[in-house]
Amino acid sequence: MTTITAVTVSDVRFPTSASADGSDAMNKDADYSAAYVELSTDDPDLSGYGFTFTIGRGNDLCVEAARQRALPLIGRDVDEVVGDLGGVYRELQSDSQMRWLGPEKGVVHLALAAVMNAVWDMAARRAGTPLWRLLAEMTPEQLVDVADMRYLSDALTREEAIALLEEMVPTREQRIAQLEASGYPCYTTSAGWLGYSDDKLRRLCQEAVDAGYKHIKLKVGGDLDDDIRRCSIAREVIGWDAALMIDANQVWDVPEAIEWVQRLAEFKPLWIEEPTSPDDVLGHAAVRAAVAPIGVATGEHGMNRVLFKQMFQAEAIDFCQLDSARLASINEILAVYLMAKKFDVPVCPHAGGVGLCELVQHLSVFDYVAVSGTLENRVTEFVDHLHEHFVDPCIVEDGAYRLPSQPGYSAQMYAASIEEFRYPDGAFWRASGVAGSRGPVLEGQR
Amino acid sequence: MTTITAVTVSDVRFPTSASADGSDAMNKDADYSAAYVELSTDDPDLSGYGFTFTIGRGNDLCVEAARQRALPLIGRDVDEVVGDLGGVYRELQSDSQMRWLGPEKGVVHLALAAVMNAVWDMAARRAGTPLWRLLAEMTPEQLVDVADMRYLSDALTREEAIALLEEMVPTREQRIAQLEASGYPCYTTSAGWLGYSDDKLRRLCQEAVDAGYKHIKLKVGGDLDDDIRRCSIAREVIGWDAALMIDANQVWDVPEAIEWVQRLAEFKPLWIEEPTSPDDVLGHAAVRAAVAPIGVATGEHGMNRVLFKQMFQAEAIDFCQLDSARLASINEILAVYLMAKKFDVPVCPHAGGVGLCELVQHLSVFDYVAVSGTLENRVTEFVDHLHEHFVDPCIVEDGAYRLPSQPGYSAQMYAASIEEFRYPDGAFWRASGVAGSRGPVLEGQR
C-alpha cells in the first residue's frame, strides 16, 4: 500500500510586472503566481503536483486555504484516492464551514482547484499515462460519475451526458491519431499586452505570423484611440485572413461595451473577450445580441459550473474560456465541457499565467477526443511565458500544441524554480529588494 | 488631526454547533464566527469596528485577508477617510492583484466587507450618530457618490438613482418619527433550526407567538416527511394569520426545488428561501414561475451587486435578502437598495449569525426612511443568539427592532468576549479540548 504522507503548499511568485508582461486594462501590474501543491507519498517516486494561478498579493491566502483543504488526504491510501476521484472531490468540496466562504467561488474554490489538480496529476502518474489519455480511456459512465453535476439537472441530466459521450466512443482512437500527427490548434496572446509599445506590438505580430499562428489576440479597453491604432497595426501585419481577437478584461459597463466594440467592428474581430463583469450572464447576452457577428467570449473568471450553465442557457457567449485553475479541477471542468457540448458552444480554454498552458493542453485534447469531436471554431490560448520552470513543459509547433506524452498533468515545477521564486523568502525576492513594496506587510506601513 | 494608527483583526469563533443552533440542510455544524476588525486611532476614544461573518473553518483566511486589505488605511487622517467614503472604498476594492482572487466574491470580498464595515462604523462614531441616521442625513447626490454603481448602468443610471432618492427627501423625518414610535418589523428564525426536536420546535413557535412575532421561519430540505410534519406543527401553533417562511439553504437542483416546494404548498408559505444555488439567477426565475404564489427569496449568499442586478432584471426573486457582511459594506449595499427600489422588490435583510442583527437594523431603518418609504412586505430577520457579546446590542420588542441610538454601526464586541472566544488561543477554546477537532491543523492528522 502507498500512502499520502504530507501536503506542501508553496507561494511562488514571478516578477512579471517589471516587464509589463500580462498587462491589460484591468490588471496593470500582474506578478504571475502560483499556490503550488505537492502531495507526497511514502513512495519517493510518486507525488501529485497541482496549483492555482493568481497575480500576486493574496497568493498566500490560496496557499493556506489549499493546505487546509488538502489535510483530509493525509494518511489515505493512494489507490483508494485515485480509485474514487468523484468521492474524494465531493468530500473535500462539501466541508460546510469552508463552503460558507464561497460558496464554490473565490479563494476556497481556487484552493480546491489546486488540491484536486494535484490529485488528478497523481492519478495519471499512478496510471503511468498523461492525464488526457487517462480521461480518454474512461467510460462515459465513469466520466459522468466523477463530474460535478450538482445544480445542473435543469440543463443537462446524467442520462443526456452519458449519451453525448457514448456517441464519440467508437471514433476516439481516430481522433487521437489525428492529433498525434497535427497537434491541437492554438493562438497567441504574447503579442498584444496593453503595456507594450507600438513597435513591440508590430514586431511580435510579425513573429507570431512567422511562427504559424492564424489567430492573434490584443488587449483593449484602456483608450479608444489607442485601441483603433493598435488594431490597425495588427491588421496591417497579420492581414485579413488571420483572426484577430480583442480582450477588454472586464473594464466596461454593458452599454459602454456595446458602444466601444461597435467602434472596433471595422477590424472584424472574431471575438470580444470579457467585455464586462464576468458574473453578468444577462449583460453578456445583451452585448452578444448587440455586437453580432462579433462573438462574445468569457470564462477565465467564470467562478463555477453554475455560472457557465447560465451562460449557455441564456445564449450569452459564443466561446467558453474555462480556466483550469479556477474551476475545481477535472471534476467541475468535465461538467462544463458536457454542457458546452449540449449547447453547442466551443470551448477555447484560457491559458497563459503560470502553467495554465501546461494544463489546458490536456483538456483540449480530451475534449476533441471524447466530447466535442470537432476542431471547428476551437483554438486554445498559448502564451510563451514561464514554461522553463516546468519539468514537462508544453510544446507548441506551427501554431499547435503537441500532445503531452509524460505521465501526469504536466503540472510539476522544478524544485530550483520554487526555491528561487518562493515568496517572500526565495533567492529572487530576497535579492531584489522589491519584496517589501509588493508584499502586504510593508505596503501599509507608510 | 486624528490618525488611523493600527488595524487589529481577531478570529472569534463561538461553539454553536454543540447545540445545533444554526443547523440547516446544508450547514449541519456551524460554529458562528467573525473576522473582527478594529481600526485604532491616536485618539483613545475613537476606533472603528466591523466584521464579516463565517461559520468556522476558514475564518482565519478572512482574518488575514482583512488585515491585508486594511493596511493602506494605516497612517491616514481619519477625517479625510470618513470625508471620502466612496474614494476609500474604490481604492481598497481596486487592488487588482487581490481582485483576481474573486473578483468581488469569496474571501477577499468578505474581507473588504469587514474592513469597510469598520470604516463606516468609524464615520458614524466620528459624527456622533448612529449609522442609520448618518445615512439618512446624506443628500441623494452624496449617497449615489458613495454607492458602487460599476457594472450597473444597464439597470440603473446615476440620474435615475438620484431621482429615486429625491422623491423621498421631503418625508424622511416623518418616517423617522414613525419608526421611533413603533420600531422596524422583524421575524424570527430561532424556532426552526433543523436539528431541533419536534417538542422544542413546538415550544419555540409558541414562545415566538407570545413574543409578538407575526412571521416564523423553518428550515426545510433534509427529508420531505419531516418537513411536512414540522410545517404542520408550526401551523398548529401559529395559526393561519401569521406568516410561515421556509428555507432550504441551497440543497436542491431546480427541478427538485419545484417538486419539493409544491409538496409543501398546502402550508401556504410566504416564501421559499435559497431553493438552489445562490448563483443561479435563471434557476431562481424558473422556480419562481413554477411555485407562485409562493414567493422566492434569496441573498444571504448573494456574492455582489452584479448578482442582485440580474436577480432583479430576470424577475427571479420576490424578496431580496442581502447580507451586511457579504456585500462590501454600505457602498455596495446602497447600490442594491437603489436597484431594489427601481425594480420594486422588497429588501428583507439576512441576519442572525454573529452581529448581523446589530448591522441590519441600521440598513432597514435607512431603507424605510430614505429609499423604499414603505413597510409593505418588509420584515427583517432576527435570531436571538450571541447579542450578549455586543456593546450596543439590538433591542427587539413586540416583533420589531427598536431604533439604535448609540453612535456607530453597533458592531463593537466586548473585549472580554473576544478574549474568551478568540480561536484557537482564547480561554474557551483552550479549556474545551475540542479546538483540535474543529481546527484545520489537527483535523488532517488522523
HADDOCK unambig.tbl for C-alpha pairs under 7 A between the chains (distance, minus, plus):
assign (segid A and resid 26 and name CA) (segid B and resid 96 and name CA) 6.97 0.50 0.50
assign (segid A and resid 27 and name CA) (segid B and resid 96 and name CA) 5.61 0.50 0.50
assign (segid A and resid 30 and name CA) (segid B and resid 97 and name CA) 6.59 0.50 0.50
assign (segid A and resid 54 and name CA) (segid B and resid 100 and name CA) 6.53 0.50 0.50
assign (segid A and resid 54 and name CA) (segid B and resid 101 and name CA) 6.88 0.50 0.50
assign (segid A and resid 55 and name CA) (segid B and resid 97 and name CA) 5.37 0.50 0.50
assign (segid A and resid 55 and name CA) (segid B and resid 100 and name CA) 6.77 0.50 0.50
assign (segid A and resid 56 and name CA) (segid B and resid 97 and name CA) 5.51 0.50 0.50
assign (segid A and resid 57 and name CA) (segid B and resid 97 and name CA) 5.37 0.50 0.50
assign (segid A and resid 57 and name CA) (segid B and resid 98 and name CA) 5.76 0.50 0.50
assign (segid A and resid 58 and name CA) (segid B and resid 98 and name CA) 5.66 0.50 0.50
assign (segid A and resid 61 and name CA) (segid B and resid 61 and name CA) 6.22 0.50 0.50
assign (segid A and resid 68 and name CA) (segid B and resid 440 and name CA) 5.72 0.50 0.50
assign (segid A and resid 71 and name CA) (segid B and resid 444 and name CA) 4.19 0.50 0.50
assign (segid A and resid 72 and name CA) (segid B and resid 443 and name CA) 7.00 0.50 0.50
assign (segid A and resid 72 and name CA) (segid B and resid 444 and name CA) 4.42 0.50 0.50
assign (segid A and resid 74 and name CA) (segid B and resid 444 and name CA) 6.07 0.50 0.50
assign (segid A and resid 74 and name CA) (segid B and resid 445 and name CA) 6.64 0.50 0.50
assign (segid A and resid 75 and name CA) (segid B and resid 446 and name CA) 6.75 0.50 0.50
assign (segid A and resid 96 and name CA) (segid B and resid 26 and name CA) 6.95 0.50 0.50
assign (segid A and resid 96 and name CA) (segid B and resid 27 and name CA) 5.59 0.50 0.50
assign (segid A and resid 97 and name CA) (segid B and resid 30 and name CA) 6.58 0.50 0.50
assign (segid A and resid 97 and name CA) (segid B and resid 55 and name CA) 5.38 0.50 0.50
assign (segid A and resid 97 and name CA) (segid B and resid 56 and name CA) 5.48 0.50 0.50
assign (segid A and resid 97 and name CA) (segid B and resid 57 and name CA) 5.36 0.50 0.50
assign (segid A and resid 98 and name CA) (segid B and resid 57 and name CA) 5.76 0.50 0.50
assign (segid A and resid 98 and name CA) (segid B and resid 58 and name CA) 5.64 0.50 0.50
assign (segid A and resid 100 and name CA) (segid B and resid 54 and name CA) 6.54 0.50 0.50
assign (segid A and resid 100 and name CA) (segid B and resid 55 and name CA) 6.78 0.50 0.50
assign (segid A and resid 101 and name CA) (segid B and resid 54 and name CA) 6.88 0.50 0.50
assign (segid A and resid 101 and name CA) (segid B and resid 106 and name CA) 5.59 0.50 0.50
assign (segid A and resid 101 and name CA) (segid B and resid 107 and name CA) 5.90 0.50 0.50
assign (segid A and resid 102 and name CA) (segid B and resid 106 and name CA) 4.66 0.50 0.50
assign (segid A and resid 105 and name CA) (segid B and resid 106 and name CA) 5.82 0.50 0.50
assign (segid A and resid 106 and name CA) (segid B and resid 101 and name CA) 5.58 0.50 0.50
assign (segid A and resid 106 and name CA) (segid B and resid 102 and name CA) 4.67 0.50 0.50
assign (segid A and resid 106 and name CA) (segid B and resid 105 and name CA) 5.81 0.50 0.50
assign (segid A and resid 106 and name CA) (segid B and resid 106 and name CA) 4.25 0.50 0.50
assign (segid A and resid 106 and name CA) (segid B and resid 107 and name CA) 6.20 0.50 0.50
assign (segid A and resid 107 and name CA) (segid B and resid 101 and name CA) 5.91 0.50 0.50
assign (segid A and resid 107 and name CA) (segid B and resid 106 and name CA) 6.19 0.50 0.50
assign (segid A and resid 107 and name CA) (segid B and resid 107 and name CA) 5.77 0.50 0.50
assign (segid A and resid 150 and name CA) (segid B and resid 253 and name CA) 6.83 0.50 0.50
assign (segid A and resid 151 and name CA) (segid B and resid 253 and name CA) 4.57 0.50 0.50
assign (segid A and resid 151 and name CA) (segid B and resid 254 and name CA) 6.88 0.50 0.50
assign (segid A and resid 151 and name CA) (segid B and resid 277 and name CA) 6.63 0.50 0.50
assign (segid A and resid 152 and name CA) (segid B and resid 253 and name CA) 6.89 0.50 0.50
assign (segid A and resid 153 and name CA) (segid B and resid 253 and name CA) 6.53 0.50 0.50
assign (segid A and resid 154 and name CA) (segid B and resid 254 and name CA) 6.06 0.50 0.50
assign (segid A and resid 154 and name CA) (segid B and resid 255 and name CA) 6.30 0.50 0.50
assign (segid A and resid 253 and name CA) (segid B and resid 150 and name CA) 6.81 0.50 0.50
assign (segid A and resid 253 and name CA) (segid B and resid 151 and name CA) 4.55 0.50 0.50
assign (segid A and resid 253 and name CA) (segid B and resid 152 and name CA) 6.89 0.50 0.50
assign (segid A and resid 253 and name CA) (segid B and resid 153 and name CA) 6.54 0.50 0.50
assign (segid A and resid 254 and name CA) (segid B and resid 151 and name CA) 6.86 0.50 0.50
assign (segid A and resid 254 and name CA) (segid B and resid 154 and name CA) 6.07 0.50 0.50
assign (segid A and resid 255 and name CA) (segid B and resid 154 and name CA) 6.32 0.50 0.50
assign (segid A and resid 277 and name CA) (segid B and resid 151 and name CA) 6.63 0.50 0.50
assign (segid A and resid 279 and name CA) (segid B and resid 306 and name CA) 6.59 0.50 0.50
assign (segid A and resid 279 and name CA) (segid B and resid 307 and name CA) 6.87 0.50 0.50
assign (segid A and resid 280 and name CA) (segid B and resid 306 and name CA) 6.31 0.50 0.50
assign (segid A and resid 282 and name CA) (segid B and resid 310 and name CA) 6.63 0.50 0.50
assign (segid A and resid 306 and name CA) (segid B and resid 279 and name CA) 6.61 0.50 0.50
assign (segid A and resid 306 and name CA) (segid B and resid 280 and name CA) 6.33 0.50 0.50
assign (segid A and resid 307 and name CA) (segid B and resid 279 and name CA) 6.87 0.50 0.50
assign (segid A and resid 310 and name CA) (segid B and resid 282 and name CA) 6.64 0.50 0.50
assign (segid A and resid 440 and name CA) (segid B and resid 68 and name CA) 5.72 0.50 0.50
assign (segid A and resid 444 and name CA) (segid B and resid 71 and name CA) 4.27 0.50 0.50
assign (segid A and resid 444 and name CA) (segid B and resid 72 and name CA) 4.54 0.50 0.50
assign (segid A and resid 444 and name CA) (segid B and resid 74 and name CA) 6.11 0.50 0.50
assign (segid A and resid 445 and name CA) (segid B and resid 74 and name CA) 6.74 0.50 0.50
assign (segid A and resid 446 and name CA) (segid B and resid 75 and name CA) 6.82 0.50 0.50
